């Protein structure tokens, strides 16, 4: 039997070696994606996307770039959808042949949502109008939010959301529009948000009882509040109608600078048979924001 100190040293060396191998594997996968892009650029060729994942990007992350220019950049990268665009900007997307993969504009903001009945009249009016506009534009996804708790318990929030959303879901079903409530973290970014965990969100979907009401599973937000992302997606994918990305911590690029390994997450999503969109929702920290977007798309292109 070896001495305790020697044994501890050996275990430390094994653990360190295993960690190094794991880190090297992650880096090699991400570096392979980056290398493929660089090689393609040198040859003046575009890297064709594989088509397993339908890619999109959230408009607000590139607010300093005109929507026209973002549409052109998206097409140059090789995909064809932008998230979180409202009816007033549908004509711009249509001019460029870009799809609005998640529409917005009906909400009253992130804090005033369906869990408070005093907001129901305004929300019902807004969503009634927007459901028709989304359908007329040829789109099918429309975002919504629970709102802040403000001292409200989970059960009251669920009942209030159902009461309000039931008044618009019939129209959504008729028009072929899916209402998506986004899961947001309440630990860092959205203090007091009610829909901050999948358990509460899934219960709401169950009570709504409609294929036209789903959750927008934001990977960034749920990594912060819950973790266990791949298992959660695998076990509950039937309740999720849309996905957003983002680097943790910081909500920046989704490469080796953060803790999530997005190729594995994308494989997990693809394994569920999901055919919707995955939208990049990270805030680029580098000067060339569109290069960061291209990198993110290719990281997720499994």
C-alpha positions in Angstrom: 0.0 0.0 0.0 1.4 3.4 -0.9 1.8 6.2 1.6 -1.2 8.5 2.0 0.7 11.5 0.8 1.8 9.7 -2.4 -1.7 8.5 -3.0 -3.1 12.0 -2.6 -0.4 13.3 -5.1 -1.3 10.6 -7.6 -5.1 11.4 -7.4 -4.4 15.1 -7.8 -2.3 14.3 -10.9 -5.1 12.1 -12.4 -7.8 14.7 -11.7 -5.7 17.5 -13.1 -5.0 15.4 -16.2 -8.6 14.5 -16.7 -9.7 18.2 -16.4 -7.0 19.2 -18.9 -8.2 16.6 -21.3 -11.9 17.7 -20.9 -10.9 21.4 -21.4 -8.8 20.5 -24.4 -11.7 18.6 -26.0 -14.0 21.6 -25.6 -11.4 24.0 -27.0 -10.6 21.7 -29.9 -14.2 21.5 -30.9 -14.7 25.3 -30.7 -11.3 25.9 -32.4 -12.3 23.5 -35.2 -15.3 25.6 -35.9 -13.3 28.8 -35.9 -10.6 27.2 -38.1 -13.2 26.1 -40.6 -14.4 29.7 -40.9 -10.9 31.2 -41.3 -10.0 28.6 -44.0 -13.2 29.4 -45.8 -12.6 33.2 -45.7 -9.1 32.7 -47.1 -10.6 30.8 -50.0 -13.3 33.4 -50.4 -16.0 30.8 -49.8 -18.9 30.8 -47.4 -19.2 27.9 -44.9 -22.5 26.4 -45.7 -24.7 25.8 -42.7 -25.7 22.2 -42.1 -29.4 22.7 -41.6 -29.8 20.6 -38.4 -30.5 23.8 -36.5 -32.7 26.6 -37.8 -30.7 29.7 -36.8 -31.9 33.2 -35.8 -30.6 36.2 -34.0 -32.3 38.7 -31.6 -32.6 42.1 -33.0 -32.0 44.1 -29.8 -28.4 42.7 -29.4 -27.5 44.6 -32.6 -29.5 47.8 -32.0 -26.6 50.0 -33.2 -26.8 48.3 -36.6 -29.7 49.3 -38.9 -32.3 46.5 -39.5 -31.5 46.7 -43.2 -27.8 46.0 -42.5 -28.6 43.3 -40.1 -30.8 41.5 -42.6 -27.9 41.7 -45.2 -25.4 40.4 -42.6 -27.7 37.5 -41.7 -28.1 36.5 -45.3 -24.3 36.7 -45.8 -23.7 34.4 -42.8 -26.1 32.0 -44.4 -29.3 31.9 -42.4 -32.7 33.7 -42.8 -34.4 34.7 -39.5 -34.4 37.5 -36.9 -36.0 37.3 -33.5 -38.0 40.0 -31.6 -39.1 42.1 -34.5 -42.6 43.8 -34.3 -45.2 44.6 -37.0 -43.8 48.0 -37.8 -40.6 46.4 -39.0 -42.1 43.5 -40.9 -41.8 45.3 -44.2 -38.0 45.6 -43.8 -37.7 41.9 -43.2 -40.0 41.1 -46.1 -37.9 43.3 -48.4 -34.9 41.2 -47.6 -36.6 37.8 -47.5 -35.9 37.4 -43.8 -38.3 35.6 -41.5 -39.6 37.0 -38.1 -38.9 33.9 -36.0 -40.3 35.5 -32.8 -42.5 38.5 -33.0 -42.9 41.1 -30.3 -44.6 44.4 -29.6 -47.8 43.4 -27.8 -46.2 43.2 -24.3 -46.2 46.0 -21.7 -42.6 45.3 -20.9 -41.0 42.6 -18.8 -42.4 43.6 -15.4 -46.0 44.2 -16.2 -47.4 40.9 -17.4 -50.2 38.4 -17.3 -49.9 37.5 -13.6 -51.5 40.8 -12.6 -55.1 41.2 -13.5 -55.0 45.0 -13.6 -52.9 44.7 -16.8 -55.3 42.3 -18.5 -57.4 44.8 -20.4 -54.4 46.5 -22.1 -52.7 43.1 -22.7 -55.8 41.6 -24.2 -56.3 44.6 -26.5 -52.6 44.5 -27.6 -52.4 40.7 -28.1 -55.7 40.6 -30.0 -54.4 43.2 -32.4 -50.9 41.6 -32.7 -52.1 38.0 -33.2 -53.9 39.2 -36.4 -50.8 41.2 -37.5 -48.5 38.3 -37.0 -50.7 36.0 -38.9 -51.2 38.5 -41.7 -47.4 38.9 -41.9 -47.0 35.1 -42.4 -45.4 34.5 -39.0 -46.5 32.3 -36.1 -44.6 33.1 -32.9 -45.4 35.9 -30.5 -43.7 36.5 -27.2 -45.2 37.3 -23.8 -44.1 37.6 -20.1 -45.4 36.7 -16.7 -44.4 40.0 -15.1 -42.9 40.6 -11.6 -44.3 38.9 -8.5 -44.6 42.0 -6.3 -45.4 39.8 -3.3 -47.7 37.4 -5.3 -47.5 33.7 -4.6 -47.0 31.1 -7.4 -50.6 29.8 -7.4 -52.2 33.2 -7.6 -49.9 34.0 -10.5 -50.8 30.9 -12.3 -54.5 31.4 -11.9 -54.2 35.1 -13.1 -52.1 34.2 -16.1 -54.6 31.5 -17.2 -57.5 33.8 -16.7 -56.0 36.4 -19.0 -54.3 34.2 -21.5 -57.5 32.1 -22.0 -59.1 35.3 -23.4 -56.7 35.4 -26.4 -55.6 31.8 -26.9 -58.8 31.0 -29.0 -57.9 33.7 -31.5 -54.3 32.5 -31.5 -55.4 28.9 -32.3 -57.7 30.2 -35.1 -54.9 32.3 -36.6 -52.2 29.6 -36.2 -50.1 31.8 -33.9 -48.2 30.4 -30.9 -47.9 32.5 -27.8 -44.6 31.9 -26.0 -43.9 33.0 -22.4 -40.2 33.5 -21.9 -38.3 32.0 -18.9 -36.1 34.7 -17.4 -33.6 34.5 -14.5 -34.5 36.4 -11.4 -31.0 36.0 -9.8 -29.1 38.5 -11.9 -31.1 40.2 -14.6 -34.8 40.2 -13.8 -35.2 40.4 -10.1 -38.7 39.4 -8.9 -39.8 37.9 -12.3 -42.4 35.2 -11.7 -41.7 32.9 -14.7 -38.1 32.2 -13.5 -38.2 28.4 -13.4 -39.3 25.6 -15.7 -41.5 24.0 -13.1 -43.8 27.0 -12.8 -43.7 27.6 -16.6 -44.6 24.0 -17.4 -47.5 24.1 -14.9 -48.8 27.1 -16.8 -48.5 25.4 -20.1 -50.4 22.4 -18.7 -53.2 24.5 -17.4 -53.5 26.4 -20.6 -54.0 23.1 -22.4 -53.3 24.5 -25.9 -50.7 23.6 -28.5 -50.6 27.3 -29.2 -49.1 28.2 -25.8 -45.5 27.2 -25.2 -42.4 28.3 -23.2 -39.5 30.2 -24.7 -36.6 28.3 -23.1 -33.7 30.8 -22.7 -30.6 28.8 -22.1 -28.7 31.7 -20.6 -31.4 32.5 -18.1 -32.1 29.0 -17.0 -28.4 28.1 -16.6 -28.2 30.9 -14.1 -31.4 30.0 -12.1 -31.4 26.2 -12.5 -28.5 24.7 -14.5 -28.9 21.1 -15.8 -29.8 22.5 -19.2 -29.6 19.4 -21.4 -31.5 17.1 -19.1 -34.2 19.8 -18.7 -34.6 20.1 -22.4 -34.6 16.3 -23.0 -37.2 15.7 -20.3 -39.5 18.7 -21.1 -39.0 19.5 -24.7 -42.7 19.2 -25.5 -43.4 22.3 -23.5 -40.7 24.4 -25.2 -41.4 26.1 -28.5 -38.4 28.3 -29.0 -34.8 28.7 -27.7 -32.4 31.6 -27.0 -28.6 31.4 -26.4 -26.2 33.5 -24.3 -22.8 33.1 -22.7 -22.7 32.5 -18.9 -21.5 34.5 -17.1 -22.0 37.9 -18.7 -24.3 37.1 -21.6 -21.5 37.6 -24.1 -20.0 35.4 -26.8 -20.9 31.7 -26.5 -17.3 30.4 -27.1 -14.6 29.1 -24.8 -14.8 32.3 -22.7 -17.9 31.0 -20.8 -19.1 27.9 -19.0 -21.7 26.4 -21.3 -20.7 24.0 -24.2 -23.2 24.9 -26.9 -22.5 22.2 -29.4 -23.6 19.6 -26.8 -26.7 21.6 -26.0 -27.6 21.9 -29.7 -27.2 18.2 -30.1 -29.5 17.7 -27.1 -32.1 20.0 -28.7 -31.8 18.3 -32.1 -32.2 14.9 -30.5 -35.7 15.9 -29.3 -36.8 16.3 -33.0 -37.2 20.1 -32.6 -37.7 21.9 -35.9 -38.2 25.5 -34.7 -35.6 28.2 -34.3 -32.6 28.8 -32.0 -31.9 32.5 -31.7 -28.5 34.0 -30.7 -29.2 36.4 -27.8 -25.8 37.2 -26.6 -24.4 40.8 -26.4 -21.1 40.9 -28.4 -18.2 42.2 -26.4 -15.8 42.5 -29.3 -15.5 45.4 -31.8 -16.6 43.2 -34.8 -20.0 42.3 -33.5 -21.1 40.6 -36.7 -18.0 38.4 -36.6 -19.1 37.3 -33.1 -22.5 36.5 -34.5 -21.1 34.4 -37.3 -18.9 32.6 -34.8 -21.9 31.9 -32.5 -24.0 30.6 -35.4 -21.2 28.2 -36.5 -20.7 27.0 -32.9 -24.4 26.0 -32.8 -24.4 24.5 -36.3 -24.0 20.9 -35.3 
